[in-house]
Amino acid sequence: MHPVPGQTDGIVTRVAVLGAGSWGSALAMQLLRSSTATVLWGRNPEHVAAMQVAGCNQRFLPDVPFPPGLEFEPSLERAVRSADEVLVVVPSHAFVKIVQEITPWLATGQGLCWACKGLEPGSGNFLHHASQLSIGKDRPMAVVTGPSFAIEVAANLPTAVTVAGTDQEYCMRMARALHGGNFRAYTSDDIVGAELGGAVKNVLAVATGISDGMGLGNNARAALITRGLAEMMRLGRILGAREQTLTGLAGMGDLVLTSTGDLSRNRRLGLALGAGKTVEEAVAEIGQVVEGVSTAEEVWRLAQRHQVEMPISEQVYGIICQGRDPNRSVRELLAREQKSEHA
């Protein structure tokens, strides 16, 4: 493939961020801080216009002003065609649809980068597998993942992420576009491990939230995080993920953050479920997409397909998708037979 016009010596000069939620807005702000020209697109033109007038994303990141120079674009086609590279930042259930939309407008040599953490609904496929059906296997792809709350990135607090993909040069280009100031962007060629960590941690964060919502204590939370990581690694070994990826930023790092930080929507979902609320009540209270709701079923499906034992994830699936009583789930986990920790 040949370099896209506008890229010089592996440097991305302009990025289109597709998705104007909290995470998309925060990453657009970081790109600008790193001296990367940025255009922000959102599905709702009224929301885009309101952000432009207010100078901030009042709906999702109230009172955090955008840096000077951020451009707003209501046309998806114009946003894609105007940029060297695209960064898709939408909920995982909307990812495939937007990739299908933008594929005709991607230039030769242009890659596909996203910052979505989840699996394709209905199939359990990794997002890079799902996107290949639209863009093919030759176009470079990468995911931005790791322990990162949007509000903290927007506020320019220290953050470290991983850019993992299919092409080392492309990962370096996207990492350079983001890296700067208080934001560190590492690179990796283990896209399977990076995507797996970002998906499974959603489910495990719900589990720790449920435990805390039931008042089961710090010991239980620590056990769930540790044994949850063991589940993630068992599935990762079968799927070809590297152990160091799952014990790094994309795996353990993200798991610890979302399992203990109350800014995490997945943890807040769990807290509400542990306090006796229904899934519907909890999601309505949070008011944004909670990836763990759909990811729970897809992770369970992956585990069943590959015959991997994931008891914590299975219980979360039962609570979210089958209406299982959290108290019953706790009893079943505690009743499991004694065995070696590192069998």
C-alpha positions as CSV (number, residue, x, y, z in Angstrom):
1,M,0.0,0.0,0.0
2,H,1.1,3.6,-0.7
3,P,1.1,6.4,1.9
4,V,-2.0,8.5,2.1
5,P,-1.5,12.1,0.9
6,G,-0.9,14.3,3.9
7,Q,1.2,11.7,5.8
8,T,4.8,12.7,6.1
9,D,7.5,10.4,7.5
10,G,4.9,8.3,9.2
11,I,3.2,11.2,10.9
12,V,-0.6,11.5,10.8
13,T,-1.5,15.2,10.4
14,R,-5.3,15.0,10.6
15,V,-7.6,12.5,12.2
16,A,-11.4,12.2,11.9
17,V,-12.9,11.0,15.2
18,L,-16.2,9.2,14.5
19,G,-18.3,9.3,17.6
20,A,-19.1,12.3,19.8
21,G,-19.8,10.6,23.1
22,S,-17.6,11.0,26.2
23,W,-14.7,8.8,24.9
24,G,-14.7,10.2,21.4
25,S,-14.7,13.7,22.7
26,A,-11.9,13.0,25.1
27,L,-9.7,11.4,22.4
28,A,-10.4,14.3,20.1
29,M,-9.1,16.6,22.8
30,Q,-6.0,14.5,23.3
31,L,-5.3,14.4,19.6
32,L,-5.4,18.2,19.5
33,R,-3.1,18.4,22.6
34,S,-0.6,16.2,20.6
35,S,-0.7,18.7,17.7
36,T,-2.8,16.5,15.5
37,A,-5.5,18.4,13.5
38,T,-8.8,16.8,14.5
39,V,-12.4,16.8,13.1
40,L,-15.2,15.4,15.3
41,W,-18.3,13.7,13.8
42,G,-21.4,12.6,15.7
43,R,-24.5,10.7,14.6
44,N,-26.8,13.4,15.9
45,P,-26.3,16.7,14.0
46,E,-28.1,18.7,16.7
47,H,-25.6,17.3,19.3
48,V,-22.7,18.3,17.1
49,A,-24.0,21.8,16.6
50,A,-24.6,22.2,20.4
51,M,-21.0,21.2,21.1
52,Q,-19.7,23.7,18.6
53,V,-21.8,26.5,20.2
54,A,-21.0,25.5,23.8
55,G,-17.3,24.8,23.2
56,C,-17.6,21.5,25.2
57,N,-19.6,18.3,25.2
58,Q,-22.2,19.5,27.7
59,R,-24.1,16.2,27.6
60,F,-21.3,13.8,28.4
61,L,-18.3,15.9,29.6
62,P,-19.9,19.0,31.1
63,D,-17.8,22.0,31.8
64,V,-14.6,20.5,30.2
65,P,-13.8,22.9,27.4
66,F,-12.5,21.7,24.0
67,P,-9.0,22.8,23.1
68,P,-8.8,25.5,20.4
69,G,-8.9,24.3,16.9
70,L,-11.3,21.3,17.1
71,E,-13.4,21.1,14.0
72,F,-17.0,19.8,13.9
73,E,-18.5,18.0,10.9
74,P,-22.1,16.8,10.6
75,S,-21.3,14.9,7.4
76,L,-19.8,11.4,7.9
77,E,-18.5,11.3,4.3
78,R,-16.8,14.7,4.5
79,A,-15.2,13.8,7.9
80,V,-13.7,10.6,6.5
81,R,-12.6,12.1,3.2
82,S,-11.0,15.1,4.9
83,A,-8.7,13.1,7.2
84,D,-5.5,11.1,6.9
85,E,-6.8,8.5,9.3
86,V,-10.1,7.7,11.1
87,L,-10.6,6.8,14.7
88,V,-14.0,5.1,15.3
89,V,-15.3,5.7,18.8
90,V,-18.8,4.3,19.0
91,P,-20.4,1.5,21.1
92,S,-19.4,-2.0,20.0
93,H,-22.9,-2.8,18.8
94,A,-22.7,0.1,16.3
95,F,-19.2,-0.6,15.1
96,V,-19.8,-2.9,12.2
97,K,-22.5,-0.6,10.7
98,I,-20.3,2.5,10.7
99,V,-17.4,0.5,9.2
100,Q,-19.7,-0.6,6.4
101,E,-20.7,3.0,5.9
102,I,-17.2,4.5,5.7
103,T,-15.5,1.7,3.7
104,P,-16.3,3.3,0.2
105,W,-14.7,6.6,1.4
106,L,-11.4,5.2,2.7
107,A,-8.4,6.1,0.6
108,T,-5.7,3.6,-0.6
109,G,-3.3,3.1,2.3
110,Q,-5.7,4.5,4.9
111,G,-6.2,2.3,7.9
112,L,-9.0,1.6,10.3
113,C,-8.5,2.5,14.0
114,W,-11.1,2.2,16.8
115,A,-11.4,2.7,20.5
116,C,-14.4,0.4,21.1
117,K,-14.2,-2.3,23.8
118,G,-16.5,-5.2,23.1
119,L,-17.4,-8.0,20.7
120,E,-19.7,-8.1,17.7
121,P,-23.3,-8.8,19.0
122,G,-24.8,-12.0,17.9
123,S,-21.5,-13.6,16.8
124,G,-19.0,-13.0,19.5
125,N,-16.4,-12.1,16.8
126,F,-13.6,-9.7,17.6
127,L,-14.1,-6.3,16.0
128,H,-11.1,-6.7,13.7
129,H,-12.5,-10.0,12.4
130,A,-15.9,-8.4,11.8
131,S,-14.5,-5.3,10.1
132,Q,-12.4,-7.4,7.7
133,L,-15.7,-8.5,6.0
134,S,-16.1,-4.9,4.9
135,I,-12.6,-3.6,4.4
136,G,-10.7,-6.8,3.6
137,K,-7.6,-8.2,5.3
138,D,-5.0,-6.0,3.6
139,R,-5.9,-2.7,5.1
140,P,-4.1,-2.0,8.4
141,M,-6.2,-2.0,11.6
142,A,-5.6,-1.1,15.2
143,V,-7.4,-0.7,18.5
144,V,-6.8,1.9,21.2
145,T,-7.4,0.2,24.5
146,G,-6.3,0.2,28.1
147,P,-7.2,1.8,31.5
148,S,-8.7,5.1,30.6
149,F,-11.7,6.9,31.9
150,A,-12.9,9.6,29.4
151,I,-13.4,12.3,32.0
152,E,-9.8,11.9,33.2
153,V,-8.4,12.0,29.6
154,A,-10.5,15.1,28.9
155,A,-9.1,16.7,32.1
156,N,-5.6,15.9,30.9
157,L,-4.8,13.6,33.8
158,P,-2.0,11.0,33.4
159,T,-3.1,8.1,31.2
160,A,-1.4,5.1,29.4
161,V,-3.0,3.1,26.6
162,T,-2.0,0.5,24.1
163,V,-2.4,0.8,20.3
164,A,-2.5,-2.8,19.1
165,G,-2.9,-3.7,15.5
166,T,-2.1,-5.8,12.4
167,D,0.6,-3.5,11.0
168,Q,3.5,-2.1,13.1
169,E,4.0,1.0,11.1
170,Y,0.3,1.9,11.3
171,C,0.3,1.4,15.0
172,M,3.2,3.7,15.4
173,R,1.5,6.4,13.3
174,M,-1.6,6.3,15.4
175,A,0.3,6.1,18.7
176,R,2.3,9.1,17.7
177,A,-0.8,11.0,16.8
178,L,-2.1,10.4,20.4
179,H,1.1,10.4,22.4
180,G,2.0,13.6,24.2
181,G,1.9,15.5,27.5
182,N,0.2,13.4,30.2
183,F,-0.9,10.8,27.7
184,R,1.3,7.8,26.8
185,A,0.5,5.5,23.9
186,Y,2.4,2.2,23.7
187,T,2.2,-0.2,20.7
188,S,1.6,-3.9,20.3
189,D,1.1,-6.4,17.5
190,D,-1.2,-8.6,19.7
191,I,-4.6,-7.3,18.5
192,V,-6.4,-10.5,19.7
193,G,-5.1,-10.1,23.3
194,A,-5.8,-6.3,23.3
195,E,-9.4,-6.8,22.1
196,L,-10.0,-9.8,24.4
197,G,-8.8,-7.9,27.5
198,G,-11.0,-4.9,26.6
199,A,-14.1,-7.1,26.2
200,V,-13.7,-9.5,29.1
201,K,-12.9,-6.8,31.6
202,N,-16.4,-5.4,31.0
203,V,-18.0,-8.5,32.3
204,L,-15.6,-8.9,35.3
205,A,-16.2,-5.3,36.3
206,V,-19.9,-6.0,36.5
207,A,-19.0,-9.0,38.8
208,T,-17.0,-6.9,41.2
209,G,-19.7,-4.2,41.2
210,I,-22.3,-6.8,42.1
211,S,-20.1,-8.0,45.0
212,D,-19.6,-4.5,46.3
213,G,-23.3,-3.7,45.9
214,M,-24.1,-6.7,48.1
215,G,-21.5,-5.5,50.7
216,L,-19.3,-8.6,50.4
217,G,-16.1,-6.7,51.2
218,N,-12.7,-5.9,49.9
219,N,-11.5,-9.5,50.1
220,A,-14.2,-10.7,47.8
221,R,-13.4,-7.9,45.3
222,A,-9.7,-8.8,45.2
223,A,-10.5,-12.4,44.7
224,L,-12.9,-11.7,41.9
225,I,-10.4,-9.5,40.1
226,T,-7.6,-12.1,40.5
227,R,-9.7,-15.1,39.5
228,G,-11.3,-13.1,36.8
229,L,-7.9,-12.4,35.3
230,A,-7.3,-16.1,35.4
231,E,-10.5,-16.6,33.4
232,M,-9.3,-14.0,30.9
233,M,-6.0,-15.7,30.5
234,R,-7.5,-19.2,30.0
235,L,-9.6,-18.0,27.2
236,G,-6.7,-16.0,25.8
237,R,-4.4,-19.0,25.6
238,I,-7.0,-20.8,23.5
239,L,-7.5,-17.8,21.2
240,G,-3.8,-17.1,20.7
241,A,-3.4,-14.0,22.9
242,R,-0.1,-13.3,24.6
243,E,0.2,-13.6,28.4
244,Q,2.1,-10.3,28.6
245,T,-0.8,-8.5,26.8
246,L,-3.3,-9.8,29.3
247,T,-1.1,-8.9,32.3
248,G,-0.5,-5.5,30.8
249,L,-2.4,-2.3,30.1
250,A,-5.0,-3.9,27.8
251,G,-5.8,-6.7,30.3
252,M,-5.0,-6.4,34.0
253,G,-4.6,-2.6,33.8
254,D,-8.1,-2.1,32.4
255,L,-9.6,-4.8,34.6
256,V,-8.3,-3.1,37.8
257,L,-9.5,0.3,36.8
258,T,-13.0,-0.7,35.7
259,S,-13.4,-3.1,38.7
260,T,-12.5,-0.5,41.3
261,G,-13.3,2.9,39.9
262,D,-16.8,4.3,40.3
263,L,-16.6,6.2,37.0
264,S,-16.9,2.8,35.3
265,R,-20.3,2.2,33.9
266,N,-19.8,-1.6,34.1
267,R,-19.0,-1.4,37.8
268,R,-21.9,1.0,38.4
269,L,-24.2,-1.5,36.7
270,G,-22.9,-4.2,39.0
271,L,-23.4,-2.0,42.1
272,A,-27.0,-1.4,41.1
273,L,-27.7,-5.1,40.4
274,G,-26.1,-6.0,43.7
275,A,-28.4,-3.5,45.5
276,G,-31.4,-5.3,44.0
277,K,-32.2,-3.2,40.9
278,T,-33.0,-4.8,37.5
279,V,-30.8,-4.5,34.5
280,E,-33.2,-2.1,32.9
281,E,-33.4,0.1,35.9
282,A,-29.6,0.2,36.3
283,V,-29.0,1.1,32.6
284,A,-31.6,3.8,32.7
285,E,-30.0,5.3,35.8
286,I,-26.6,5.3,34.2
287,G,-28.0,7.0,31.1
288,Q,-25.3,5.7,28.7
289,V,-24.4,2.5,26.9
290,V,-23.0,-0.1,29.3
291,E,-20.9,-2.5,27.2
292,G,-21.1,-5.2,29.8
293,V,-24.7,-5.8,29.1
294,S,-24.1,-7.1,25.6
295,T,-20.6,-8.4,26.2
296,A,-21.7,-10.8,28.9
297,E,-23.5,-12.9,26.4
298,E,-20.7,-12.8,23.8
299,V,-18.0,-13.7,26.3
300,W,-20.2,-16.6,27.5
301,R,-20.7,-17.7,23.9
302,L,-16.9,-17.6,23.3
303,A,-16.3,-19.7,26.4
304,Q,-18.9,-22.2,25.4
305,R,-17.6,-22.4,21.8
306,H,-14.0,-23.1,23.0
307,Q,-15.0,-25.1,26.1
308,V,-13.1,-22.8,28.5
309,E,-14.2,-22.7,32.1
310,M,-15.1,-19.1,33.1
311,P,-17.4,-19.4,36.2
312,I,-17.4,-15.7,37.1
313,S,-18.3,-14.6,33.6
314,E,-20.9,-17.4,33.4
315,Q,-22.6,-16.1,36.5
316,V,-22.6,-12.5,35.2
317,Y,-24.2,-13.8,32.0
318,G,-26.9,-15.6,34.1
319,I,-27.7,-12.5,36.1
320,I,-27.8,-10.1,33.1
321,C,-29.3,-12.4,30.4
322,Q,-31.3,-14.9,32.4
323,G,-32.5,-13.0,35.4
324,R,-30.5,-15.1,37.9
325,D,-30.5,-13.9,41.5
326,P,-27.1,-12.5,42.5
327,N,-27.3,-14.2,45.9
328,R,-27.7,-17.6,44.1
329,S,-24.7,-16.8,41.9
330,V,-22.6,-16.0,44.9
331,R,-23.6,-19.3,46.6
332,E,-22.8,-21.3,43.5
333,L,-19.3,-19.7,43.2
334,L,-18.6,-20.4,46.8
335,A,-19.8,-24.0,46.5
336,R,-17.3,-24.8,43.8
337,E,-14.9,-27.7,44.6
338,Q,-11.6,-27.0,46.2
339,K,-8.6,-27.2,43.8
340,S,-5.1,-26.0,43.0
341,E,-5.0,-22.3,42.2
342,H,-2.7,-22.9,39.2
343,A,-4.0,-26.1,37.8
